[in-house]
Amino acid sequence: MTYARMRLLGALHCNGPQIMSSISDELGVTRRNVTALVDALEEEGLVRRKPHPTDRRATVIEMTVRGERTMDRAYDEHRAAVAELFEELGGGDQRELTRMLGALREAIRRDGICG
C-alpha cells in the first residue's frame, strides 16, 4: 500500500467518515488526488462512497470493515516496531522520552496545530 493511501485510511480511521474536501484539506493534497486515492481504495474494498445526508453536492467517504481491519493490522505492526525501538532505551530514558513527547503533544494541542 502506498504512503498516500495509508494516510487517507489513517485520516478516516482516526476521524471517522468525511467528505472528500475535508480529506483533501487534512492531507494537504488536491481534490483530484483524493478522488484518485478514493477510487483505488474503493476498488480494493477498503472504503466506500455514500451520499451526504444533507448536501447533495458532497460525497461522504467511509471505511469498510475490511479497511478497518487493514488499518488495525497496520497500527499493530507499527506499534510493535516502535516498541522494539524503545527496548534499546533504558527505563529512565524511556520515561524521559515519554514525558517529553507528552509535553510536545500538549503544546501542539494548545497552539491548535492538531486535534
MOPAC internal coordinates of N, CA, C and O (Angstrom, degrees):
PM7 1SCF
backbone

  N    0.0000 0     0.00 0     0.00 0    0    0    0
  C    1.4449 1     0.00 0     0.00 0    1    0    0
  C    1.5254 1   108.80 1     0.00 0    2    1    0
  O    1.2310 1   121.09 1   -41.91 1    3    2    1
  N    1.3179 1   115.51 1   138.09 1    3    2    1
  C    1.4579 1   119.60 1  -179.04 1    5    3    2
  C    1.5274 1   110.42 1   -74.09 1    6    5    3
  O    1.2310 1   121.52 1   -20.41 1    7    6    5
  N    1.3124 1   114.69 1   159.59 1    7    6    5
  C    1.4573 1   121.06 1   178.22 1    9    7    6
  C    1.5347 1   110.72 1   -60.60 1   10    9    7
  O    1.2310 1   120.20 1   138.22 1   11   10    9
  N    1.3181 1   117.22 1   -41.78 1   11   10    9
  C    1.4685 1   120.92 1  -178.59 1   13   11   10
  C    1.5249 1   111.24 1   -62.98 1   14   13   11
  O    1.2310 1   120.41 1   138.05 1   15   14   13
  N    1.3227 1   116.82 1   -41.95 1   15   14   13
  C    1.4650 1   119.84 1   178.12 1   17   15   14
  C    1.5192 1   110.67 1   -65.58 1   18   17   15
  O    1.2310 1   120.99 1   139.95 1   19   18   17
  N    1.3281 1   115.71 1   -40.05 1   19   18   17
  C    1.4661 1   120.07 1   179.32 1   21   19   18
  C    1.5297 1   110.76 1   -63.78 1   22   21   19
  O    1.2310 1   120.53 1   140.63 1   23   22   21
  N    1.3289 1   116.58 1   -39.37 1   23   22   21
  C    1.4729 1   119.85 1   177.90 1   25   23   22
  C    1.5196 1   111.48 1   -63.28 1   26   25   23
  O    1.2310 1   120.47 1   137.75 1   27   26   25
  N    1.3322 1   116.71 1   -42.25 1   27   26   25
  C    1.4593 1   120.02 1   179.58 1   29   27   26
  C    1.5240 1   110.06 1   -64.32 1   30   29   27
  O    1.2310 1   120.46 1   133.93 1   31   30   29
  N    1.3264 1   116.73 1   -46.07 1   31   30   29
  C    1.4636 1   119.74 1   177.97 1   33   31   30
  C    1.5264 1   110.72 1   -62.09 1   34   33   31
  O    1.2310 1   120.43 1   140.56 1   35   34   33
  N    1.3230 1   116.79 1   -39.44 1   35   34   33
  C    1.4574 1   120.36 1   178.01 1   37   35   34
  C    1.5170 1   112.02 1   -61.39 1   38   37   35
  O    1.2310 1   120.09 1   139.86 1   39   38   37
  N    1.3238 1   117.43 1   -40.14 1   39   38   37
  C    1.4658 1   121.24 1   178.04 1   41   39   38
  C    1.5245 1   110.59 1   -62.30 1   42   41   39
  O    1.2310 1   120.44 1   137.09 1   43   42   41
  N    1.3134 1   116.76 1   -42.91 1   43   42   41
  C    1.4650 1   120.21 1   178.43 1   45   43   42
  C    1.5232 1   111.16 1   -69.77 1   46   45   43
  O    1.2310 1   120.76 1   141.03 1   47   46   45
  N    1.3179 1   116.16 1   -38.97 1   47   46   45
  C    1.4622 1   120.96 1  -178.72 1   49   47   46
  C    1.5304 1   110.55 1   -63.52 1   50   49   47
  O    1.2310 1   120.35 1   138.95 1   51   50   49
  N    1.3236 1   116.94 1   -41.05 1   51   50   49
  C    1.4661 1   121.27 1  -177.56 1   53   51   50
  C    1.5240 1   113.24 1   -82.35 1   54   53   51
  O    1.2310 1   119.99 1   145.27 1   55   54   53
  N    1.3257 1   117.63 1   -34.73 1   55   54   53
  C    1.4659 1   121.14 1  -171.19 1   57   55   54
  C    1.5180 1   114.65 1  -113.34 1   58   57   55
  O    1.2310 1   120.07 1   176.43 1   59   58   57
  N    1.3199 1   117.47 1    -3.57 1   59   58   57
  C    1.4596 1   119.90 1  -179.60 1   61   59   58
  C    1.5167 1   112.03 1    80.84 1   62   61   59
  O    1.2310 1   120.56 1     4.95 1   63   62   61
  N    1.3335 1   116.54 1  -175.05 1   63   62   61
  C    1.4691 1   121.24 1  -178.23 1   65   63   62
  C    1.5269 1   111.53 1   -57.22 1   66   65   63
  O    1.2310 1   121.30 1   -36.07 1   67   66   65
  N    1.3333 1   115.11 1   143.93 1   67   66   65
  C    1.4600 1   120.91 1  -178.12 1   69   67   66
  C    1.5200 1   109.84 1  -144.39 1   70   69   67
  O    1.2310 1   121.37 1   -22.45 1   71   70   69
  N    1.3342 1   114.98 1   157.55 1   71   70   69
  C    1.4561 1   118.45 1   172.28 1   73   71   70
  C    1.5253 1   108.06 1   -79.34 1   74   73   71
  O    1.2310 1   121.04 1   -23.40 1   75   74   73
  N    1.3197 1   115.62 1   156.60 1   75   74   73
  C    1.4603 1   120.43 1  -173.71 1   77   75   74
  C    1.5236 1   112.68 1   -61.11 1   78   77   75
  O    1.2310 1   119.91 1   143.43 1   79   78   77
  N    1.3165 1   117.78 1   -36.57 1   79   78   77
  C    1.4708 1   118.91 1  -179.84 1   81   79   78
  C    1.5288 1   111.13 1   -65.94 1   82   81   79
  O    1.2310 1   119.83 1   145.33 1   83   82   81
  N    1.3195 1   117.94 1   -34.67 1   83   82   81
  C    1.4725 1   120.87 1   176.88 1   85   83   82
  C    1.5213 1   111.03 1   -66.34 1   86   85   83
  O    1.2310 1   121.01 1   139.62 1   87   86   85
  N    1.3288 1   115.68 1   -40.38 1   87   86   85
  C    1.4709 1   119.98 1   177.86 1   89   87   86
  C    1.5227 1   109.44 1   -62.94 1   90   89   87
  O    1.2310 1   120.77 1   136.53 1   91   90   89
  N    1.3202 1   116.13 1   -43.47 1   91   90   89
  C    1.4574 1   121.16 1   178.88 1   93   91   90
  C    1.5157 1   110.73 1   -57.91 1   94   93   91
  O    1.2310 1   120.39 1   133.38 1   95   94   93
  N    1.3246 1   116.87 1   -46.62 1   95   94   93
  C    1.4664 1   121.42 1   179.91 1   97   95   94
  C    1.5241 1   110.67 1   -64.39 1   98   97   95
  O    1.2310 1   120.27 1   135.46 1   99   98   97
  N    1.3262 1   117.09 1   -44.54 1   99   98   97
  C    1.4692 1   120.46 1  -177.70 1  101   99   98
  C    1.5207 1   111.92 1   -63.72 1  102  101   99
  O    1.2310 1   120.45 1   139.23 1  103  102  101
  N    1.3254 1   116.75 1   -40.77 1  103  102  101
  C    1.4594 1   120.52 1  -177.21 1  105  103  102
  C    1.5197 1   112.83 1   -85.86 1  106  105  103
  O    1.2310 1   120.42 1   165.70 1  107  106  105
  N    1.3330 1   116.80 1   -14.30 1  107  106  105
  C    1.4575 1   120.27 1  -179.51 1  109  107  106
  C    1.5216 1   112.73 1    70.52 1  110  109  107
  O    1.2310 1   120.81 1  -143.91 1  111  110  109
  N    1.3273 1   116.05 1    36.09 1  111  110  109
  C    1.4603 1   121.08 1   178.73 1  113  111  110
  C    1.5285 1   108.60 1  -126.63 1  114  113  111
  O    1.2310 1   120.82 1   -13.48 1  115  114  113
  N    1.3167 1   116.03 1   166.52 1  115  114  113
  C    1.4591 1   119.99 1  -178.45 1  117  115  114
  C    1.5206 1   110.73 1   -71.08 1  118  117  115
  O    1.2310 1   121.36 1   -22.61 1  119  118  117
  N    1.3171 1   115.00 1   157.39 1  119  118  117
  C    1.4652 1   119.94 1   177.11 1  121  119  118
  C    1.5351 1   110.46 1   -62.99 1  122  121  119
  O    1.2310 1   121.04 1   145.71 1  123  122  121
  N    1.3052 1   115.62 1   -34.29 1  123  122  121
  C    1.4653 1   119.84 1   177.57 1  125  123  122
  C    1.5264 1   110.78 1   -62.18 1  126  125  123
  O    1.2310 1   120.80 1   139.41 1  127  126  125
  N    1.3351 1   116.08 1   -40.59 1  127  126  125
  C    1.4556 1   121.29 1   178.05 1  129  127  126
  C    1.5312 1   110.33 1   -64.16 1  130  129  127
  O    1.2310 1   120.40 1   137.58 1  131  130  129
  N    1.3384 1   116.84 1   -42.42 1  131  130  129
  C    1.4685 1   120.43 1   178.25 1  133  131  130
  C    1.5187 1   110.14 1   -62.04 1  134  133  131
  O    1.2310 1   120.35 1   138.54 1  135  134  133
  N    1.3190 1   116.94 1   -41.46 1  135  134  133
  C    1.4677 1   120.11 1   178.87 1  137  135  134
  C    1.5256 1   110.60 1   -58.81 1  138  137  135
  O    1.2310 1   120.24 1   135.29 1  139  138  137
  N    1.3321 1   117.15 1   -44.71 1  139  138  137
  C    1.4656 1   120.76 1   179.50 1  141  139  138
  C    1.5330 1   110.88 1   -64.60 1  142  141  139
  O    1.2310 1   120.44 1   138.79 1  143  142  141
  N    1.3164 1   116.76 1   -41.21 1  143  142  141
  C    1.4651 1   120.41 1   178.70 1  145  143  142
  C    1.5221 1   111.07 1   -64.29 1  146  145  143
  O    1.2310 1   120.78 1   135.01 1  147  146  145
  N    1.3273 1   116.11 1   -44.99 1  147  146  145
  C    1.4688 1   120.26 1   179.65 1  149  147  146
  C    1.5254 1   110.08 1   -64.36 1  150  149  147
  O    1.2310 1   120.12 1   139.47 1  151  150  149
  N    1.3224 1   117.37 1   -40.53 1  151  150  149
  C    1.4705 1   120.20 1   177.30 1  153  151  150
  C    1.5288 1   110.37 1   -55.82 1  154  153  151
  O    1.2310 1   120.62 1   131.95 1  155  154  153
  N    1.3166 1   116.42 1   -48.05 1  155  154  153
  C    1.4661 1   120.91 1  -177.71 1  157  155  154
  C    1.5276 1   111.03 1   -66.50 1  158  157  155
  O    1.2310 1   120.19 1   136.46 1  159  158  157
  N    1.3205 1   117.24 1   -43.54 1  159  158  157
  C    1.4587 1   120.56 1  -179.55 1  161  159  158
  C    1.5261 1   111.71 1   -68.31 1  162  161  159
  O    1.2310 1   120.89 1   147.03 1  163  162  161
  N    1.3152 1   115.91 1   -32.97 1  163  162  161
  C    1.4632 1   120.14 1   177.13 1  165  163  162
  C    1.5328 1   110.23 1   -67.86 1  166  165  163
  O    1.2310 1   120.46 1   139.76 1  167  166  165
  N    1.3268 1   116.73 1   -40.24 1  167  166  165
  C    1.4694 1   120.58 1   176.92 1  169  167  166
  C    1.5238 1   111.64 1   -60.84 1  170  169  167
  O    1.2310 1   120.53 1   146.38 1  171  170  169
  N    1.3397 1   116.59 1   -33.62 1  171  170  169
  C    1.4625 1   121.61 1   179.56 1  173  171  170
  C    1.5249 1   112.42 1   -82.19 1  174  173  171
  O    1.2310 1   120.54 1   175.52 1  175  174  173
  N    1.3405 1   116.58 1    -4.48 1  175  174  173
  C    1.4581 1   120.28 1   179.88 1  177  175  174
  C    1.5150 1   114.18 1    77.33 1  178  177  175
  O    1.2310 1   120.13 1  -157.47 1  179  178  177
  N    1.3385 1   117.36 1    22.53 1  179  178  177
  C    1.4583 1   121.11 1  -177.06 1  181  179  178
  C    1.5313 1   113.17 1   -96.76 1  182  181  179
  O    1.2310 1   120.35 1   154.95 1  183  182  181
  N    1.3418 1   116.94 1   -25.05 1  183  182  181
  C    1.4645 1   121.83 1   176.13 1  185  183  182
  C    1.5196 1   108.67 1  -136.84 1  186  185  183
  O    1.2310 1   121.26 1   -13.86 1  187  186  185
  N    1.3376 1   115.19 1   166.14 1  187  186  185
  C    1.4676 1   120.72 1   173.69 1  189  187  186
  C    1.5222 1   109.08 1  -141.83 1  190  189  187
  O    1.2310 1   121.70 1   -26.98 1  191  190  189
  N    1.3084 1   114.35 1   153.02 1  191  190  189
  C    1.4656 1   121.54 1   176.41 1  193  191  190
  C    1.5277 1   108.32 1   -95.31 1  194  193  191
  O    1.2310 1   121.60 1   -37.86 1  195  194  193
  N    1.3341 1   114.54 1   142.14 1  195  194  193
  C    1.4611 1   120.71 1   175.34 1  197  195  194
  C    1.5177 1   108.12 1  -136.40 1  198  197  195
  O    1.2310 1   120.17 1   -32.84 1  199  198  197
  N    1.3179 1   117.27 1   147.16 1  199  198  197
  C    1.4622 1   118.34 1   175.36 1  201  199  198
  C    1.5346 1   109.92 1   -65.36 1  202  201  199
  O    1.2310 1   121.10 1   -36.73 1  203  202  201
  N    1.3162 1   115.50 1   143.27 1  203  202  201
  C    1.4561 1   120.60 1   176.20 1  205  203  202
  C    1.5321 1   108.08 1   -67.42 1  206  205  203
  O    1.2310 1   119.31 1   -41.14 1  207  206  205
  N    1.3259 1   118.93 1   138.86 1  207  206  205
  C    1.4666 1   119.66 1  -175.72 1  209  207  206
  C    1.5218 1   115.23 1   -66.96 1  210  209  207
  O    1.2310 1   119.80 1   155.81 1  211  210  209
  N    1.3487 1   117.98 1   -24.19 1  211  210  209
  C    1.4684 1   119.38 1  -176.77 1  213  211  210
  C    1.5228 1   113.91 1  -126.83 1  214  213  211
  O    1.2310 1   119.38 1   168.06 1  215  214  213
  N    1.3078 1   118.78 1   -11.94 1  215  214  213
  C    1.4660 1   122.21 1  -176.82 1  217  215  214
  C    1.5300 1   108.83 1  -122.25 1  218  217  215
  O    1.2310 1   120.76 1   -75.60 1  219  218  217
  N    1.3228 1   116.15 1   104.40 1  219  218  217
  C    1.4667 1   120.32 1  -176.95 1  221  219  218
  C    1.5297 1   113.29 1   -62.71 1  222  221  219
  O    1.2310 1   120.35 1   159.63 1  223  222  221
  N    1.3221 1   116.94 1   -20.37 1  223  222  221
  C    1.4679 1   120.26 1  -178.79 1  225  223  222
  C    1.5179 1   112.98 1   -82.32 1  226  225  223
  O    1.2310 1   120.32 1   161.89 1  227  226  225
  N    1.3235 1   116.99 1   -18.11 1  227  226  225
  C    1.4710 1   121.14 1  -173.58 1  229  227  226
  C    1.5303 1   111.06 1  -100.68 1  230  229  227
  O    1.2310 1   121.69 1   -28.76 1  231  230  229
  N    1.3202 1   114.36 1   151.24 1  231  230  229
  C    1.4537 1   122.30 1   174.98 1  233  231  230
  C    1.5209 1   108.38 1  -121.48 1  234  233  231
  O    1.2310 1   120.83 1   -47.36 1  235  234  233
  N    1.3158 1   116.01 1   132.64 1  235  234  233
  C    1.4627 1   121.52 1   179.07 1  237  235  234
  C    1.5243 1   108.11 1   -93.96 1  238  237  235
  O    1.2310 1   121.03 1   -44.16 1  239  238  237
  N    1.3141 1   115.63 1   135.84 1  239  238  237
  C    1.4623 1   121.85 1   176.75 1  241  239  238
  C    1.5236 1   107.12 1  -108.78 1  242  241  239
  O    1.2310 1   121.03 1   -51.25 1  243  242  241
  N    1.3330 1   115.63 1   128.75 1  243  242  241
  C    1.4530 1   119.97 1   177.39 1  245  243  242
  C    1.5157 1   110.06 1  -134.45 1  246  245  243
  O    1.2310 1   121.26 1   -23.80 1  247  246  245
  N    1.3215 1   115.19 1   156.20 1  247  246  245
  C    1.4565 1   120.48 1   179.06 1  249  247  246
  C    1.5232 1   109.74 1   -78.59 1  250  249  247
  O    1.2310 1   121.33 1   -32.29 1  251  250  249
  N    1.3114 1   115.06 1   147.71 1  251  250  249
  C    1.4517 1   120.75 1   171.51 1  253  251  250
  C    1.5254 1   108.05 1   -88.25 1  254  253  251
  O    1.2310 1   120.46 1    -7.05 1  255  254  253
  N    1.3050 1   116.72 1   172.95 1  255  254  253
  C    1.4619 1   120.48 1   175.54 1  257  255  254
  C    1.5254 1   109.63 1   -59.54 1  258  257  255
  O    1.2310 1   120.80 1   139.75 1  259  258  257
  N    1.3300 1   116.08 1   -40.25 1  259  258  257
  C    1.4638 1   119.63 1   178.11 1  261  259  258
  C    1.5252 1   111.02 1   -62.60 1  262  261  259
  O    1.2310 1   120.20 1   140.07 1  263  262  261
  N    1.3255 1   117.22 1   -39.93 1  263  262  261
  C    1.4603 1   121.42 1   177.66 1  265  263  262
  C    1.5187 1   111.55 1   -64.01 1  266  265  263
  O    1.2310 1   120.45 1   137.79 1  267  266  265
  N    1.3323 1   116.75 1   -42.21 1  267  266  265
  C    1.4597 1   120.52 1   178.49 1  269  267  266
  C    1.5274 1   110.68 1   -62.86 1  270  269  267
  O    1.2310 1   120.30 1   136.91 1  271  270  269
  N    1.3192 1   117.03 1   -43.09 1  271  270  269
  C    1.4698 1   120.00 1   178.50 1  273  271  270
  C    1.5234 1   110.76 1   -64.00 1  274  273  271
  O    1.2310 1   120.48 1   140.23 1  275  274  273
  N    1.3194 1   116.68 1   -39.77 1  275  274  273
  C    1.4670 1   121.15 1   178.76 1  277  275  274
  C    1.5240 1   110.37 1   -60.88 1  278  277  275
  O    1.2310 1   120.28 1   134.67 1  279  278  277
  N    1.3311 1   117.07 1   -45.33 1  279  278  277
  C    1.4656 1   120.23 1  -179.52 1  281  279  278
  C    1.5256 1   111.45 1   -70.42 1  282  281  279
  O    1.2310 1   119.87 1   141.18 1  283  282  281
  N    1.3123 1   117.85 1   -38.82 1  283  282  281
  C    1.4671 1   119.72 1   176.73 1  285  283  282
  C    1.5246 1   110.21 1   -58.40 1  286  285  283
  O    1.2310 1   120.82 1   136.26 1  287  286  285
  N    1.3251 1   116.05 1   -43.74 1  287  286  285
  C    1.4671 1   121.11 1   179.67 1  289  287  286
  C    1.5306 1   110.61 1   -64.86 1  290  289  287
  O    1.2310 1   120.43 1   137.10 1  291  290  289
  N    1.3264 1   116.79 1   -42.90 1  291  290  289
  C    1.4681 1   120.85 1   179.93 1  293  291  290
  C    1.5274 1   110.57 1   -63.62 1  294  293  291
  O    1.2310 1   120.16 1   137.12 1  295  294  293
  N    1.3440 1   117.30 1   -42.88 1  295  294  293
  C    1.4581 1   119.97 1   178.52 1  297  295  294
  C    1.5250 1   111.45 1   -65.90 1  298  297  295
  O    1.2310 1   120.27 1   140.92 1  299  298  297
  N    1.3201 1   117.08 1   -39.08 1  299  298  297
  C    1.4646 1   119.78 1   177.25 1  301  299  298
  C    1.5245 1   110.81 1   -60.90 1  302  301  299
  O    1.2310 1   120.26 1   136.72 1  303  302  301
  N    1.3236 1   117.11 1   -43.28 1  303  302  301
  C    1.4636 1   121.32 1   178.40 1  305  303  302
  C    1.5274 1   110.66 1   -63.97 1  306  305  303
  O    1.2310 1   120.75 1   139.50 1  307  306  305
  N    1.3277 1   116.18 1   -40.50 1  307  306  305
  C    1.4650 1   120.86 1   179.41 1  309  307  306
  C    1.5257 1   110.45 1   -64.98 1  310  309  307
  O    1.2310 1   120.38 1   133.87 1  311  310  309
  N    1.3363 1   116.89 1   -46.13 1  311  310  309
  C    1.4693 1   120.40 1   179.01 1  313  311  310
  C    1.5257 1   110.97 1   -59.80 1  314  313  311
  O    1.2310 1   120.20 1   138.62 1  315  314  313
  N    1.3322 1   117.22 1   -41.38 1  315  314  313
  C    1.4651 1   120.70 1   179.54 1  317  315  314
  C    1.5278 1   110.58 1   -63.04 1  318  317  315
  O    1.2310 1   120.35 1   138.81 1  319  318  317
  N    1.3302 1   116.94 1   -41.19 1  319  318  317
  C    1.4671 1   120.70 1   179.88 1  321  319  318
  C    1.5284 1   110.54 1   -66.05 1  322  321  319
  O    1.2310 1   120.03 1   138.76 1  323  322  321
  N    1.3220 1   117.54 1   -41.24 1  323  322  321
  C    1.4617 1   121.04 1   178.96 1  325  323  322
  C    1.5271 1   110.05 1   -66.94 1  326  325  323
  O    1.2310 1   120.31 1   138.23 1  327  326  325
  N    1.3254 1   117.01 1   -41.77 1  327  326  325
  C    1.4715 1   120.28 1   178.42 1  329  327  326
  C    1.5260 1   110.80 1   -59.97 1  330  329  327
  O    1.2310 1   120.86 1   141.75 1  331  330  329
  N    1.3223 1   115.95 1   -38.25 1  331  330  329
  C    1.4677 1   120.07 1   178.34 1  333  331  330
  C    1.5338 1   110.49 1   -63.87 1  334  333  331
  O    1.2310 1   120.43 1   140.16 1  335  334  333
  N    1.3144 1   116.77 1   -39.84 1  335  334  333
  C    1.4670 1   120.14 1   177.17 1  337  335  334
  C    1.5329 1   110.93 1   -64.67 1  338  337  335
  O    1.2310 1   120.58 1   138.74 1  339  338  337
  N    1.3257 1   116.49 1   -41.26 1  339  338  337
  C    1.4595 1   120.75 1  -179.09 1  341  339  338
  C    1.5179 1   111.74 1   -64.66 1  342  341  339
  O    1.2310 1   119.87 1   151.69 1  343  342  341
  N    1.3231 1   117.85 1   -28.31 1  343  342  341
  C    1.4594 1   120.56 1  -179.92 1  345  343  342
  C    1.5234 1   111.87 1   -61.05 1  346  345  343
  O    1.2310 1   120.66 1   157.42 1  347  346  345
  N    1.3244 1   116.35 1   -22.58 1  347  346  345
  C    1.4698 1   120.46 1   179.10 1  349  347  346
  C    1.5301 1   111.75 1   -71.65 1  350  349  347
  O    1.2310 1   120.35 1   159.46 1  351  350  349
  N    1.3321 1   116.94 1   -20.54 1  351  350  349
  C    1.4592 1   121.59 1  -179.47 1  353  351  350
  C    1.5261 1   109.85 1   -92.11 1  354  353  351
  O    1.2310 1   120.74 1   -33.21 1  355  354  353
  N    1.3080 1   116.20 1   146.79 1  355  354  353
  C    1.4582 1   120.59 1   173.64 1  357  355  354
  C    1.5162 1   110.24 1   -71.67 1  358  357  355
  O    1.2310 1   120.57 1   -12.97 1  359  358  357
  N    1.3193 1   116.52 1   167.03 1  359  358  357
  C    1.4690 1   121.54 1  -177.99 1  361  359  358
  C    1.5129 1   113.84 1   -56.03 1  362  361  359
  O    1.2310 1   120.22 1   135.76 1  363  362  361
  N    1.3369 1   117.18 1   -44.24 1  363  362  361
  C    1.4608 1   120.58 1   179.46 1  365  363  362
  C    1.5224 1   112.25 1   -64.11 1  366  365  363
  O    1.2310 1   120.70 1   138.74 1  367  366  365
  N    1.3196 1   116.26 1   -41.26 1  367  366  365
  C    1.4670 1   120.31 1   178.35 1  369  367  366
  C    1.5284 1   110.90 1   -66.37 1  370  369  367
  O    1.2310 1   120.40 1   141.66 1  371  370  369
  N    1.3291 1   116.85 1   -38.34 1  371  370  369
  C    1.4691 1   119.96 1   178.03 1  373  371  370
  C    1.5269 1   110.22 1   -62.39 1  374  373  371
  O    1.2310 1   120.04 1   134.79 1  375  374  373
  N    1.3208 1   117.52 1   -45.21 1  375  374  373
  C    1.4672 1   120.95 1   179.70 1  377  375  374
  C    1.5300 1   110.92 1   -63.67 1  378  377  375
  O    1.2310 1   120.34 1   138.31 1  379  378  377
  N    1.3313 1   116.96 1   -41.69 1  379  378  377
  C    1.4669 1   120.27 1  -179.79 1  381  379  378
  C    1.5301 1   111.00 1   -65.63 1  382  381  379
  O    1.2310 1   120.17 1   136.76 1  383  382  381
  N    1.3225 1   117.28 1   -43.24 1  383  382  381
  C    1.4650 1   120.56 1   177.93 1  385  383  382
  C    1.5222 1   110.52 1   -62.99 1  386  385  383
  O    1.2310 1   120.31 1   136.97 1  387  386  385
  N    1.3227 1   117.01 1   -43.03 1  387  386  385
  C    1.4624 1   121.00 1   178.58 1  389  387  386
  C    1.5301 1   110.45 1   -61.37 1  390  389  387
  O    1.2310 1   120.20 1   137.25 1  391  390  389
  N    1.3332 1   117.23 1   -42.75 1  391  390  389
  C    1.4633 1   121.28 1   178.38 1  393  391  390
  C    1.5304 1   110.69 1   -61.79 1  394  393  391
  O    1.2310 1   120.75 1   134.43 1  395  394  393
  N    1.3285 1   116.17 1   -45.57 1  395  394  393
  C    1.4608 1   120.68 1  -178.39 1  397  395  394
  C    1.5286 1   111.54 1   -65.58 1  398  397  395
  O    1.2310 1   120.03 1   137.88 1  399  398  397
  N    1.3168 1   117.55 1   -42.12 1  399  398  397
  C    1.4656 1   120.52 1   178.55 1  401  399  398
  C    1.5306 1   111.16 1   -65.01 1  402  401  399
  O    1.2310 1   120.67 1   142.44 1  403  402  401
  N    1.3338 1   116.32 1   -37.56 1  403  402  401
  C    1.4698 1   120.03 1   176.07 1  405  403  402
  C    1.5165 1   111.40 1   -62.70 1  406  405  403
  O    1.2310 1   120.57 1   137.07 1  407  406  405
  N    1.3252 1   116.52 1   -42.93 1  407  406  405
  C    1.4673 1   120.61 1   178.44 1  409  407  406
  C    1.5257 1   110.67 1   -63.65 1  410  409  407
  O    1.2310 1   120.45 1   138.70 1  411  410  409
  N    1.3211 1   116.74 1   -41.30 1  411  410  409
  C    1.4589 1   120.85 1   178.11 1  413  411  410
  C    1.5261 1   110.86 1   -63.75 1  414  413  411
  O    1.2310 1   120.30 1   135.83 1  415  414  413
  N    1.3338 1   117.04 1   -44.17 1  415  414  413
  C    1.4707 1   120.96 1   178.97 1  417  415  414
  C    1.5219 1   110.40 1   -60.28 1  418  417  415
  O    1.2310 1   119.91 1   136.26 1  419  418  417
  N    1.3279 1   117.77 1   -43.74 1  419  418  417
  C    1.4659 1   120.38 1   179.49 1  421  419  418
  C    1.5281 1   111.67 1   -64.47 1  422  421  419
  O    1.2310 1   120.04 1   141.09 1  423  422  421
  N    1.3229 1   117.52 1   -38.91 1  423  422  421
  C    1.4676 1   120.52 1   177.53 1  425  423  422
  C    1.5202 1   110.81 1   -63.78 1  426  425  423
  O    1.2310 1   120.56 1   139.29 1  427  426  425
  N    1.3268 1   116.53 1   -40.71 1  427  426  425
  C    1.4667 1   120.26 1   178.49 1  429  427  426
  C    1.5208 1   110.25 1   -64.46 1  430  429  427
  O    1.2310 1   120.11 1   134.67 1  431  430  429
  N    1.3074 1   117.40 1   -45.33 1  431  430  429
  C    1.4815 1   120.70 1   178.53 1  433  431  430
  C    1.5184 1   110.85 1   -62.81 1  434  433  431
  O    1.2310 1   120.47 1   135.51 1  435  434  433
  N    1.3208 1   116.70 1   -44.49 1  435  434  433
  C    1.4620 1   121.70 1  -178.38 1  437  435  434
  C    1.5258 1   110.45 1   -60.63 1  438  437  435
  O    1.2310 1   120.29 1   140.83 1  439  438  437
  N    1.3168 1   117.05 1   -39.17 1  439  438  437
  C    1.4665 1   121.64 1  -178.34 1  441  439  438
  C    1.5303 1   112.24 1   -82.66 1  442  441  439
  O    1.2310 1   120.52 1  -179.62 1  443  442  441
  N    1.3405 1   116.61 1     0.38 1  443  442  441
  C    1.4569 1   121.20 1   176.14 1  445  443  442
  C    1.5051 1   114.82 1    72.93 1  446  445  443
  O    1.2310 1   120.12 1  -157.51 1  447  446  445
  N    1.3343 1   117.37 1    22.49 1  447  446  445
  C    1.4627 1   119.93 1  -178.84 1  449  447  446
  C    1.5100 1   110.66 1   -74.59 1  450  449  447
  O    1.2310 1   120.00 1   144.69 1  451  450  449
  N    1.3282 1   117.60 1   -35.31 1  451  450  449
  C    1.4640 1   120.29 1   175.91 1  453  451  450
  C    1.5122 1   109.09 1  -150.01 1  454  453  451
  O    1.2310 1   121.79 1   -12.84 1  455  454  453
  N    1.3507 1   114.18 1   167.16 1  455  454  453
  C    1.4572 1   121.55 1  -176.48 1  457  455  454
  C    1.4451 1   112.82 1   -68.67 1  458  457  455
  O    1.2310 1   120.10 1   180.00 1  459  458  457

